[in-house]
Amino acid sequence: MNDSKKELLRTVKFTLFSISAGLIQIVSFTLMEEVLHLTHWVAYLVALILSVLWNFTLNRKYTFHSASNVPVAMLKVAGFYLVFTPLSTWWTAALTSPEVAWNEYLVLAMTMIINFVTEYLFQRFVVFGKSLDTAEKK
């Protein structure tokens, strides 16, 4: 398979796994927000962590086929989220505050789109860039 087709397939896989992670994030967020009545930012943070764990696991194995050191790769992803999470938690709190009052689901959707794009670029070029396609395919 040529490189452009391989990258297209990689992008499609990342998109599909991200959609599944997004569903996990939306369902868990909704349960914590509507059923448990947790504070918005707490519901967002827990839902984000659940989706990241799911997304990382699937993408490492099936999208990037990486045999890289898993703890090191996870630390790199954790580094990404050490920046992304406080920023997104801050803008989520600010935009859903009574003064601004944006719909929390609109803010969540916008945040998920920003996360999708930046996480793909970070994982593709930083986390797995040097270890692409190094794992045995079964």
Summary of the structure (lengths in Angstrom):
residues: 138
radius of gyration: 16.1
end to end distance: 16.9
largest distance: 53.3
contacts: 393
relative contact order: 0.15
helix: 78%
strand: 0%
